Amino acid sequence: MHEPWAQEGLDKLGLVLCECAAHVETGSTEKAANCLARAMGLAAVAGNGPLRRLTVPMADCLARRILRPIPALADALIDPSACIDRRCVRSARRRFFDLSPFPKVAFAVSNRAIIEAMDNEKNVHVIDFAGPAAQPRQWIELLHDFNRRPEGPPQHLRLTVVHDDKDFLIKTSELLVDEADLLHMPLFQFHYVVGQLETLDFNDLHSILKLKSGEATALICTQQLHRLLATDDDSTSSSSSSSSSFFGSSSARHSNNQMTTIARLQQMASSSSNVACHDEDDDDEAYRSPATPLSFVSPPASTPPPLLHTPPAMASFLSAARALRPNVMVVTEQDASHNGVSFRKRFAEALQHYAALYGSLDAAAYGRPAAAELVAEVERAVVGEEIRGVLLSEGAQRRERHDRVQNWAARMEVAGFGNVPLSYEAVKNGNEMVRRCGVRGCESREHGGCLFLCWSSWPLYSVSAWRPNRGEDSSPGIQYLSASTVESDGDSGTKLVTSSCYPLDDTV
């Protein structure tokens, strides 16, 4: 498998960045700052490729976390997210959709799964908990797909989209109504809900989504389901105590140590920036990167799913989704393990994930006019913001909690869903879209009924499909750590990107 950092000089840069993150986690401020200085020195001579560009947001996050124990300094820093205009973000997301093959492949597979699940249905309601990744092209193509059915389009077709940008929804409504008229689908209806998945009242989804009896429903959730994993990590994992000494300290402790930390930083500022990150006589337990620091290691198929904490929002949403009994629920999620408490592990995982993503963007932009400006806009306003969400936020404020499909499968099964293997035609549609995009190194791979979207064999996203288990009144029996489960009559849609598909054992 291709390793994003396995290039001359860059593997060392990756090691130093990971070691810096380990020192940040243990509260070794001086060692962290020294490692960061060394990493910036290595990046300066690493050329102007995607991995050097990735070092900028990763190092920025490390620097901000090093300064976090000093409120006077941390509060004075300008938040880059606050300086990005919403219209710029919308433009950057549109460019990301046009540039990268992955979102187009995901919607091609998703649409096919929906069409197959709605075979011969006359009254269809598609619900898309779209989120920022949404683009009208997917829904326009879905209208065409329904129109091409051998039995013709449904007699009644409704599309409901949940999104927090009202201007986007209004323009999308106009586009889709016009397209439906051109396709002679007069009974098409577009309904939108201004909001975000995590802000909806899952106990009142029937009313919010204006559900009607007799409808065959399909649910889509694209890169949104992970946001419902946000929780207070300290209350769900004892391992959080190891990092709380640096990041979760009380304000009193910050006050007591602030002058000492400032003195340390002043001393470090006057020292050489090219210091080693590793003291040979250091007795502290240091983070030891493996020989290939960013190698991708998949758990074997026989590995049982881990004990999972299910936050109330996730339990409530999945309960509401199952209550709707959709024909299909299509899920797309980032294929990465960014949900853990450990900052060190999360940083290393993010480094390898986004190294591959940056590489894919470079390949996709190759030969395009103004390629550098195009990629820079996407990296700054889309990918860079996602990286900040993964690395800078903590506790209930951290919503970029990407997880691997093994864990999503466990959650779905506990909630009463069964996997629907993607059909040959759905996989074929994804493969054809990859070929049409013509980006060297981008590929799709089917495994275990899921489709993985990869860059040089490195999985970045996956698409999977689910539906409620028939004839079961209660969730099936794998036992997991769980917060309260809220039963509701609502429903929800999901299209999600995941990381890899593994069969689950019957027991934990």
MIVOFI-639561 format. One line per field, with one value per residue (C-alpha): x negated, y, z; residue number from 1; residue in three letters. Coordinates in Angstrom, 3 decimals, padded with zeros to 6 digits. Layout:
<recs>
X X,...
Y Y,...
Z Z,...
num NUM,...
residu ALA,...
</recs>
This chain:
<recs>
X 000.000,-001.192,-002.282,-001.654,-004.762,-007.139,-009.233,-012.776,-012.918,-009.175,-009.082,-011.375,-009.134,-006.144,-007.994,-008.937,-005.378,-004.022,-006.586,-005.617,-001.981,-003.044,-004.834,-001.798,000.391,-001.860,-002.247,-005.975,-005.791,-009.481,-009.985,-006.863,-008.080,-011.537,-010.034,-007.799,-010.782,-012.613,-009.589,-009.300,-012.992,-012.454,-009.367,-011.270,-013.561,-010.892,-009.872,-006.409,-004.490,-001.245,-002.937,-004.763,-001.482,000.186,-002.504,-001.225,002.245,000.910,-001.872,000.558,002.750,-000.254,-001.389,002.052,002.213,-001.228,-000.012,003.332,002.237,001.556,004.966,003.438,001.643,004.213,007.053,005.050,004.678,006.902,009.249,008.784,012.282,013.787,012.078,013.584,016.704,019.588,019.737,016.070,016.741,019.644,017.422,014.604,016.944,018.239,014.652,013.875,016.833,015.704,012.054,012.132,013.530,014.594,017.849,018.985,018.275,020.123,023.269,023.251,023.177,025.707,028.166,027.959,028.625,031.700,033.039,032.707,034.390,037.295,037.968,041.630,042.434,044.959,044.800,041.194,039.698,035.911,034.565,031.038,029.389,027.019,024.699,021.978,020.922,024.226,024.290,027.387,025.797,026.465,030.173,030.409,028.809,031.216,034.175,032.722,032.148,035.779,036.913,034.892,036.532,038.153,041.442,041.013,040.643,042.672,046.148,045.155,041.545,040.522,037.037,036.367,032.968,031.659,029.017,028.015,027.670,031.074,029.790,028.308,031.601,033.651,031.392,031.382,035.172,035.368,032.866,034.618,038.144,036.965,035.208,038.302,040.390,037.944,038.253,042.078,042.292,045.057,045.691,042.117,041.914,038.886,038.999,036.167,035.363,032.956,030.745,028.110,028.483,027.309,029.800,032.935,035.486,035.343,038.528,040.441,038.969,042.337,043.483,040.177,039.823,043.567,043.703,046.815,048.231,047.757,044.401,041.401,038.504,034.787,032.338,028.993,026.348,023.095,020.237,022.686,023.352,020.014,021.135,023.585,020.663,019.749,019.688,017.788,014.808,013.918,017.239,016.867,013.215,010.822,007.952,008.760,007.033,003.636,004.197,006.195,003.015,002.129,005.424,008.166,006.648,008.766,008.514,006.891,004.095,003.664,003.348,000.769,-001.418,-001.008,-004.096,-006.245,-005.070,-005.701,-009.219,-009.775,-008.536,-010.775,-013.752,-012.913,-012.478,-016.073,-017.445,-018.314,-015.401,-017.335,-017.332,-016.743,-013.336,-014.689,-016.886,-018.718,-018.575,-014.889,-013.061,-009.597,-007.644,-007.898,-005.816,-007.613,-006.571,-006.768,-009.395,-006.822,-005.105,-002.019,-001.506,002.137,002.940,006.362,007.666,008.137,011.623,011.794,011.223,014.405,015.868,014.760,016.934,018.547,020.060,023.243,024.023,027.708,027.921,026.651,028.925,031.917,031.175,030.704,033.829,035.786,034.309,035.216,038.761,039.283,038.353,036.722,036.175,032.518,030.234,027.056,024.089,020.860,018.141,014.462,012.393,010.320,010.113,010.556,012.982,010.502,009.580,005.813,004.520,001.328,003.169,005.688,002.902,001.023,004.218,005.071,001.568,001.820,005.436,004.935,001.563,003.418,006.218,003.774,002.011,005.298,006.131,002.757,003.330,006.870,005.711,002.804,002.995,005.914,005.750,004.781,004.310,002.331,005.010,007.757,006.119,005.159,008.792,010.013,007.234,007.801,011.594,012.611,009.894,008.032,011.186,011.849,008.330,008.854,012.079,010.296,007.288,008.267,011.702,012.262,015.136,018.667,017.359,015.423,017.804,015.308,015.272,014.643,014.648,014.047,016.817,016.224,017.440,020.265,021.397,021.456,023.571,025.948,026.442,027.095,029.697,031.480,030.063,028.629,026.090,027.337,024.427,023.971,025.029,022.828,024.452,023.839,020.164,019.941,021.372,018.716,015.918,017.157,017.242,013.640,012.592,014.527,012.806,009.462,007.405,004.364,004.092,007.783,009.614,012.620,012.524,015.404,015.037,017.622,020.516,019.091,017.241,014.020,012.766,008.987,005.942,003.096,004.784,005.190,008.886,010.247,014.017,016.464,020.087,022.339,026.070,028.366,031.977,033.901,033.986,037.449,039.756,037.651,039.057,035.813,032.229,030.162,027.982,024.399,023.745,021.963,021.367,024.251,025.660,029.412,031.323,034.244,037.094,038.854,041.245,039.118,036.914,033.664,031.675,028.113,025.468,022.154,018.529,016.632,013.284,013.240,015.677,015.099,017.504,018.590,018.535,021.701,020.111,017.802
Y 000.000,003.460,005.439,009.169,010.214,007.532,009.940,011.100,013.479,013.489,010.325,012.079,015.144,012.928,011.316,014.675,015.992,012.856,013.113,016.740,015.659,013.045,015.707,017.963,015.180,014.584,018.287,018.425,022.004,022.545,019.285,019.945,023.399,022.074,019.352,021.873,024.082,021.118,020.111,023.594,023.431,020.126,021.463,024.512,022.304,019.792,021.577,022.918,019.665,018.680,017.281,020.499,022.380,019.957,020.693,024.286,023.549,020.609,022.732,025.578,023.243,022.011,025.577,026.584,023.587,024.339,027.832,026.671,026.516,030.279,031.965,035.406,034.152,031.658,034.185,036.750,034.456,035.179,032.339,031.716,030.259,033.597,035.272,033.055,034.480,032.052,032.744,031.816,028.545,027.794,028.520,026.364,023.438,023.710,023.669,020.653,018.828,019.736,018.909,015.690,012.452,011.173,013.108,012.379,008.668,008.631,010.204,007.924,004.867,006.362,007.196,003.684,002.152,004.371,003.517,-000.203,000.118,001.988,-000.576,-000.314,002.158,004.778,007.137,007.974,010.321,010.821,012.543,013.922,015.125,016.833,019.044,021.182,018.491,018.756,019.755,020.030,017.833,014.690,015.385,016.415,013.096,011.290,012.830,011.574,008.126,007.895,009.089,006.307,003.496,000.856,001.447,005.219,007.779,007.532,009.007,011.169,012.028,014.197,015.299,016.773,018.349,019.437,022.160,025.224,027.582,028.958,030.770,027.513,025.702,028.329,028.212,024.414,024.362,026.495,024.284,021.044,022.257,023.472,020.160,018.186,020.240,019.428,015.738,015.959,015.101,017.535,015.906,016.364,018.303,019.834,020.472,021.886,022.242,024.979,023.476,020.892,017.230,017.688,020.505,018.635,017.331,013.617,013.054,015.238,014.223,013.229,016.805,018.422,016.331,016.380,012.615,011.060,007.586,005.305,006.779,004.602,006.454,006.537,008.236,009.833,011.197,012.438,013.109,014.096,011.103,011.464,014.823,013.023,011.349,014.632,014.101,015.034,012.711,012.979,011.403,008.463,007.460,007.118,007.461,011.127,011.796,011.351,014.330,016.436,017.441,019.504,020.404,019.819,021.445,023.584,027.345,027.344,025.145,027.326,030.324,028.643,027.482,030.384,032.335,029.186,028.335,031.862,031.712,028.404,029.810,032.854,030.600,028.435,031.446,032.432,028.941,027.369,026.181,023.130,021.157,017.455,016.249,013.355,013.503,010.215,010.504,011.302,009.033,010.065,007.582,008.990,008.316,005.790,005.998,002.706,002.206,003.296,005.967,006.354,002.793,001.756,-001.260,-002.828,-004.971,-008.599,-009.717,-011.805,-008.784,-008.218,-004.717,-002.646,-001.477,001.677,004.555,005.697,009.348,010.151,012.144,009.200,006.723,008.992,009.594,005.928,005.013,007.634,006.462,002.844,003.836,005.213,001.812,003.229,001.050,002.025,004.273,005.234,006.216,007.970,008.867,009.746,006.617,007.631,007.081,010.622,009.874,008.843,010.812,010.521,013.604,011.788,008.964,011.320,013.516,010.567,009.286,012.755,013.157,010.046,010.643,014.224,013.488,011.149,013.655,016.484,014.181,013.373,017.071,017.731,014.923,016.112,019.681,018.656,020.400,022.633,026.399,028.220,024.842,026.266,028.850,026.268,023.805,026.547,027.682,024.139,023.376,026.591,026.795,023.110,020.647,023.041,023.783,020.074,019.528,022.270,020.603,017.286,018.630,021.817,021.156,018.889,017.366,018.135,020.913,018.427,017.336,016.175,012.665,010.489,006.784,003.522,001.461,-001.403,000.893,002.324,-001.214,-002.026,001.050,000.336,-003.286,-002.343,000.144,-002.575,-002.093,-004.700,-004.138,-004.067,-005.103,-002.717,-004.335,-005.064,-002.136,000.269,-000.704,-000.502,003.031,004.033,002.514,004.197,007.575,007.074,006.360,009.345,011.684,010.407,011.269,009.068,007.311,007.626,004.315,002.562,-000.862,-003.062,-005.043,-006.673,-005.027,-001.523,000.659,002.338,005.442,005.418,007.409,005.085,002.249,004.417,004.443,007.955,007.456,004.591,004.204,001.642,000.911,-000.216,-000.968,-001.857,-005.520,-006.844,-008.172,-007.112,-004.936,-004.414,-003.812,-006.945,-008.253,-007.058,-005.309,-001.952,000.867,003.194,006.398,006.715,005.467,007.701,006.053,008.327,008.188,010.400,009.396,010.427,010.124,009.161,008.834,008.244,007.826,005.227,003.703,-000.017,-002.925,-005.809,-008.568,-008.364,-011.154,-011.979,-011.185,-008.561
Z 000.000,-000.830,002.222,001.819,003.751,002.464,000.387,000.885,003.824,004.383,006.474,008.963,008.945,009.735,012.625,014.128,013.861,015.534,018.305,018.842,019.220,021.789,023.849,023.575,024.947,027.959,028.685,027.844,026.611,026.011,024.139,022.060,021.071,020.189,018.008,016.303,015.515,014.053,011.968,010.485,009.570,007.766,006.001,004.737,002.635,001.578,-001.619,-002.383,-002.686,-000.984,002.110,002.822,002.428,004.834,007.402,007.645,009.151,011.178,012.685,013.307,015.362,017.327,018.054,019.281,021.574,022.959,023.841,025.220,028.879,028.718,028.328,027.804,024.690,023.480,023.679,021.714,018.704,015.721,014.826,011.070,010.824,011.811,008.855,006.165,004.530,004.119,000.388,000.107,001.908,-000.434,-003.440,-002.068,-001.455,-005.000,-006.262,-004.093,-005.615,-009.138,-008.434,-006.426,-007.863,-004.443,-003.864,-007.416,-007.000,-003.676,-005.102,-008.164,-005.883,-003.499,-006.270,-007.672,-004.251,-003.892,-007.359,-006.652,-003.243,-004.841,-007.554,-008.625,-005.831,-006.908,-003.943,-003.043,-000.454,-000.434,002.697,002.568,005.775,003.432,005.405,003.841,001.343,-000.528,-004.187,-006.437,-009.114,-007.095,-006.886,-010.548,-011.500,-009.165,-011.007,-014.285,-012.786,-011.658,-015.083,-016.763,-014.794,-017.040,-015.233,-015.494,-012.698,-009.489,-009.585,-006.626,-005.823,-002.902,-001.943,001.498,002.159,005.574,005.274,007.281,004.280,003.310,000.204,-001.045,-000.443,-002.282,-005.337,-005.237,-005.115,-008.251,-010.093,-009.217,-009.989,-013.408,-014.057,-013.045,-015.504,-018.316,-017.435,-017.355,-013.668,-012.630,-009.245,-008.024,-004.746,-003.058,000.660,002.699,006.385,007.449,010.130,010.906,011.731,015.312,015.972,014.881,017.357,016.630,018.594,016.119,012.769,011.334,011.679,010.699,007.546,006.765,006.444,004.903,005.215,002.244,001.223,000.484,002.065,001.403,003.749,002.912,005.277,003.772,006.181,008.911,011.132,012.923,014.289,016.574,018.357,020.052,023.809,026.924,026.567,030.264,031.183,028.806,028.964,031.826,029.369,028.985,032.273,030.639,028.400,030.815,032.609,029.603,027.926,030.437,033.475,035.705,035.502,038.936,037.757,034.669,036.936,039.161,036.295,033.904,034.977,034.908,031.399,030.136,031.502,029.725,026.429,026.773,027.390,024.405,022.134,022.781,022.118,018.811,016.721,015.531,018.721,018.921,019.956,021.923,024.992,025.426,029.193,029.191,031.608,030.480,028.409,024.917,021.893,019.721,016.088,014.225,011.544,009.004,011.080,008.963,007.800,007.515,009.635,009.268,012.106,011.059,010.141,013.307,015.540,017.562,017.565,020.529,023.347,022.055,023.924,022.205,022.963,023.491,020.224,018.180,019.958,019.452,015.779,014.914,016.853,014.921,011.624,012.325,013.330,009.818,008.325,005.204,002.151,002.323,004.339,002.476,004.612,003.569,006.060,006.138,006.559,009.553,013.289,014.635,017.456,020.125,023.227,022.735,020.918,019.905,018.155,016.616,015.250,013.696,012.108,010.770,009.375,007.230,006.204,005.067,003.464,001.120,000.582,-000.220,-002.685,-004.417,-004.768,-006.375,-008.849,-009.614,-010.287,-012.520,-015.885,-014.922,-015.369,-012.158,-010.459,-007.531,-006.700,-007.065,-004.691,-002.218,-001.918,-001.261,001.233,003.157,003.363,003.252,004.222,006.519,008.483,008.832,010.175,012.744,013.839,014.324,016.238,018.076,019.534,022.526,024.427,023.309,021.032,018.867,016.127,013.478,014.950,011.918,012.621,010.819,009.315,011.741,014.498,012.397,011.606,015.317,016.066,013.193,014.251,017.853,016.593,014.628,011.124,008.795,006.041,002.437,000.208,-002.705,-005.961,-008.951,-010.789,-007.898,-007.717,-011.503,-011.428,-008.925,-010.978,-014.136,-012.394,-011.257,-014.849,-016.167,-013.737,-014.990,-011.904,-011.704,-008.349,-007.439,-007.291,-005.826,-004.198,-003.169,000.036,002.224,000.400,000.843,-001.654,-000.557,-002.282,-002.218,-003.189,-004.233,-002.321,000.780,001.833,002.348,002.209,001.970,001.016,002.658,002.696,005.516,006.287,009.454,010.355,009.601,012.269,015.258,017.981,019.810,018.956,018.345,020.961,020.938,024.217,024.240,026.600,025.984,027.234,027.345,024.325,023.407,021.549,019.082,016.184,013.953,011.096,009.599,006.446,006.073,003.466,005.124,004.336,006.218,006.259,005.830,006.039,008.434,009.460,013.072,015.593,017.462,020.793,022.162
num 1,2,3,4,5,6,7,8,9,10,11,12,13,14,15,16,17,18,19,20,21,22,23,24,25,26,27,28,29,30,31,32,33,34,35,36,37,38,39,40,41,42,43,44,45,46,47,48,49,50,51,52,53,54,55,56,57,58,59,60,61,62,63,64,65,66,67,68,69,70,71,72,73,74,75,76,77,78,79,80,81,82,83,84,85,86,87,88,89,90,91,92,93,94,95,96,97,98,99,100,101,102,103,104,105,106,107,108,109,110,111,112,113,114,115,116,117,118,119,120,121,122,123,124,125,126,127,128,129,130,131,132,133,134,135,136,137,138,139,140,141,142,143,144,145,146,147,148,149,150,151,152,153,154,155,156,157,158,159,160,161,162,163,164,165,166,167,168,169,170,171,172,173,174,175,176,177,178,179,180,181,182,183,184,185,186,187,188,189,190,191,192,193,194,195,196,197,198,199,200,201,202,203,204,205,206,207,208,209,210,211,212,213,214,215,216,217,218,219,220,221,222,223,224,225,226,227,228,229,230,231,232,233,234,235,236,237,238,239,240,241,242,243,244,245,246,247,248,249,250,251,252,253,254,255,256,257,258,259,260,261,262,263,264,265,266,267,268,269,270,271,272,273,274,275,276,277,278,279,280,281,282,283,284,285,286,287,288,289,290,291,292,293,294,295,296,297,298,299,300,301,302,303,304,305,306,307,308,309,310,311,312,313,314,315,316,317,318,319,320,321,322,323,324,325,326,327,328,329,330,331,332,333,334,335,336,337,338,339,340,341,342,343,344,345,346,347,348,349,350,351,352,353,354,355,356,357,358,359,360,361,362,363,364,365,366,367,368,369,370,371,372,373,374,375,376,377,378,379,380,381,382,383,384,385,386,387,388,389,390,391,392,393,394,395,396,397,398,399,400,401,402,403,404,405,406,407,408,409,410,411,412,413,414,415,416,417,418,419,420,421,422,423,424,425,426,427,428,429,430,431,432,433,434,435,436,437,438,439,440,441,442,443,444,445,446,447,448,449,450,451,452,453,454,455,456,457,458,459,460,461,462,463,464,465,466,467,468,469,470,471,472,473,474,475,476,477,478,479,480,481,482,483,484,485,486,487,488,489,490,491,492,493,494,495,496,497,498,499,500,501,502,503,504,505,506,507,508
residu MET,HIS,GLU,PRO,TRP,ALA,GLN,GLU,GLY,LEU,ASP,LYS,LEU,GLY,LEU,VAL,LEU,CYS,GLU,CYS,ALA,ALA,HIS,VAL,GLU,THR,GLY,SER,THR,GLU,LYS,ALA,ALA,ASN,CYS,LEU,ALA,ARG,ALA,MET,GLY,LEU,ALA,ALA,VAL,ALA,GLY,ASN,GLY,PRO,LEU,ARG,ARG,LEU,THR,VAL,PRO,MET,ALA,ASP,CYS,LEU,ALA,ARG,ARG,ILE,LEU,ARG,PRO,ILE,PRO,ALA,LEU,ALA,ASP,ALA,LEU,ILE,ASP,PRO,SER,ALA,CYS,ILE,ASP,ARG,ARG,CYS,VAL,ARG,SER,ALA,ARG,ARG,ARG,PHE,PHE,ASP,LEU,SER,PRO,PHE,PRO,LYS,VAL,ALA,PHE,ALA,VAL,SER,ASN,ARG,ALA,ILE,ILE,GLU,ALA,MET,ASP,ASN,GLU,LYS,ASN,VAL,HIS,VAL,ILE,ASP,PHE,ALA,GLY,PRO,ALA,ALA,GLN,PRO,ARG,GLN,TRP,ILE,GLU,LEU,LEU,HIS,ASP,PHE,ASN,ARG,ARG,PRO,GLU,GLY,PRO,PRO,GLN,HIS,LEU,ARG,LEU,THR,VAL,VAL,HIS,ASP,ASP,LYS,ASP,PHE,LEU,ILE,LYS,THR,SER,GLU,LEU,LEU,VAL,ASP,GLU,ALA,ASP,LEU,LEU,HIS,MET,PRO,LEU,PHE,GLN,PHE,HIS,TYR,VAL,VAL,GLY,GLN,LEU,GLU,THR,LEU,ASP,PHE,ASN,ASP,LEU,HIS,SER,ILE,LEU,LYS,LEU,LYS,SER,GLY,GLU,ALA,THR,ALA,LEU,ILE,CYS,THR,GLN,GLN,LEU,HIS,ARG,LEU,LEU,ALA,THR,ASP,ASP,ASP,SER,THR,SER,SER,SER,SER,SER,SER,SER,SER,SER,PHE,PHE,GLY,SER,SER,SER,ALA,ARG,HIS,SER,ASN,ASN,GLN,MET,THR,THR,ILE,ALA,ARG,LEU,GLN,GLN,MET,ALA,SER,SER,SER,SER,ASN,VAL,ALA,CYS,HIS,ASP,GLU,ASP,ASP,ASP,ASP,GLU,ALA,TYR,ARG,SER,PRO,ALA,THR,PRO,LEU,SER,PHE,VAL,SER,PRO,PRO,ALA,SER,THR,PRO,PRO,PRO,LEU,LEU,HIS,THR,PRO,PRO,ALA,MET,ALA,SER,PHE,LEU,SER,ALA,ALA,ARG,ALA,LEU,ARG,PRO,ASN,VAL,MET,VAL,VAL,THR,GLU,GLN,ASP,ALA,SER,HIS,ASN,GLY,VAL,SER,PHE,ARG,LYS,ARG,PHE,ALA,GLU,ALA,LEU,GLN,HIS,TYR,ALA,ALA,LEU,TYR,GLY,SER,LEU,ASP,ALA,ALA,ALA,TYR,GLY,ARG,PRO,ALA,ALA,ALA,GLU,LEU,VAL,ALA,GLU,VAL,GLU,ARG,ALA,VAL,VAL,GLY,GLU,GLU,ILE,ARG,GLY,VAL,LEU,LEU,SER,GLU,GLY,ALA,GLN,ARG,ARG,GLU,ARG,HIS,ASP,ARG,VAL,GLN,ASN,TRP,ALA,ALA,ARG,MET,GLU,VAL,ALA,GLY,PHE,GLY,ASN,VAL,PRO,LEU,SER,TYR,GLU,ALA,VAL,LYS,ASN,GLY,ASN,GLU,MET,VAL,ARG,ARG,CYS,GLY,VAL,ARG,GLY,CYS,GLU,SER,ARG,GLU,HIS,GLY,GLY,CYS,LEU,PHE,LEU,CYS,TRP,SER,SER,TRP,PRO,LEU,TYR,SER,VAL,SER,ALA,TRP,ARG,PRO,ASN,ARG,GLY,GLU,ASP,SER,SER,PRO,GLY,ILE,GLN,TYR,LEU,SER,ALA,SER,THR,VAL,GLU,SER,ASP,GLY,ASP,SER,GLY,THR,LYS,LEU,VAL,THR,SER,SER,CYS,TYR,PRO,LEU,ASP,ASP,THR,VAL
</recs>
